[in-house]
Amino acid sequence: MILVAGPYRSGTGDDPAELAANVRAMNETALVLFRAGHLPVTGEALALPLLEAAGSGGPGDPLFDELFHPVAERLLDRCDAVLRIGGPSPGADRMVERAHARGKGVYTDLADVPAAGGTR
């Protein structure tokens, strides 16, 4: 299981179209990983529906701060590796640091991800 970590809010000014484009980029990368035999996940896939259910008003509100990164951190703890994509992102960088600290695989290019079954 590989967490795809990339920018969500960084550089978007919280513009909904740009946020959606960032999610799309992570999902497209996840699809490539899936087709290669991995189980890809994104924190956004879990956090965004929870934020909606909790009644979040949008990025940066107290509910967002309570849920968004903590969901990704808990998810990463159950993953074998992280694939860092995209441009600047303190949150994605935090996932990379957490993965390193826990001895998980860290990749910065799809081409570096080992064949399915050998990820660690």
N, C-alpha and C positions, 0 to 999 in steps of 0.2 A: 504494500500500500504506500503510495507516494503522494505527499501533499504538494500541490502546485501553489506556490506562493509568489505573488506579484503585486504591483501597485493596485490599490483600490481607490483611495482618495487622493493620493499624492498627485499634485499638479492639475487637479480637475476643478478646483474651486467648488467642489461638490455639485458640479453640473450633472444632472441625471443622465444625459446622453454619454458623457465621458465616463461616468461610473459604470454604466452599462457596457461601454466598449472595453473597459478593463476586465469586467467579469467575463465578457465574451472571449477575450484573449486567453484568460486562464482556462475557460471551458474548452476552447479549441486545442490548447496544449494537452489538457486532460484527455481529450478524445484520441489524440495521437498515442498517448501512453496506454490507453485502454486497448487500442487496436494492436499495440505491441505486446499485449498480454498482462499488463499491470492493472492494479486497481487504483486509479487516480481519485483524489478527493481535493476539494477546496474548502477553506474555512467559510467562504461566502455562501456556498451551497447550504451550509447548516445555519450560519449566523443570520443571514438575511431573512429567512422565514421566521426565525425566533424573534427578531427585532420587530417584524410586522405584527406577530401575535402579541408581543409585549406592549405594543402601542407606541413604538419609537416614532418621534417626529422627523428623524433623519440623522445623517452622519453628524457626530459630535455632540448629540444630546446625551443626557445621563444614562439612558438605557443603552445607547450605542456603546458608550464607554464601559458599561457593565458587561456587555455580552460579546461584542465583535471580536476583539483580540483574544479574550479568554476562551472562546469557543475554538478558535484556531489552535491555541496552545494545547488545549485538552486533546484535540484531534491529532495534532502532531505527536503527542506522547504515545499514540497508538499506531503511528506510521513507522515504516522502515526507513524512509528517506524523505527529503524535501528537494523539489526542483524549483529553483529561484529563476523567475522570468521577469522580463520587462525592465523598466527604468527605476529611478530612485523610489524607495519605499521604506520608511522606517519600520513599518509593521512586518513587511516581508523579510527585511534584514534581521528583525527580532526572531523570526521563525528559523532563519539560518543559524543564528547564534545558539538558539535553543537546541536545534538538531545537533550541532557540533558538541555542545555540552553533554548531550545524552548519547554520544557515540553513534549517531545515525548517519546515513549517507547524505551527502550534500552535493547536488549537481547544479551547474549553471548553464548547461546546454543539453538539449534533448539528445544529442549525439553521444553524450557521456553517460547516459543512463544505461546500465547493463541490461542484458537480455532478461526477460521475465523469469523469475525463479531464482535469480542470483542477486537481487537487490538487498543491500544492507547498509 
